[in-house]
């Protein structure tokens, strides 16, 4: 998109999360770095969704339940 292949060397250390989450974090970091280098890259990266953070988080466990959505086994009698 920004036609900068081979112009920059990138070294990344990522901790936590899974493979997909780490890959998306690296993608977002590189996109943000490119925008800081040249603001014109933002016009190409924003519509492609490369500057958007995935806001999904783990739902918290509720009291009186086994997990976030799973309930304890219900016995009618």
Steps between C-alpha positions, in 0.01 A plus 500: 500500500773746593749358249780494760600134465872460567550857624479426874638230730259395774590308817207408725468336844144396587387345829167350603194405303478249219647488152221698335493764773874546481490526120228765516694693766810500277289610202352790699841605635659507155203694358521760778875534452453560127244772578750674731765490227270637231146626569397433138514124566197543726278565197580153363520308831179627664252374233679162497428466874868480597475778760205348686561315826296185563303609806364156591589400854436193715165527675532490877379209714177580683429397859267202536608360164769258390647731233400818317196344328496139624266437795517233766292191419131562571291230662124541477433250778 
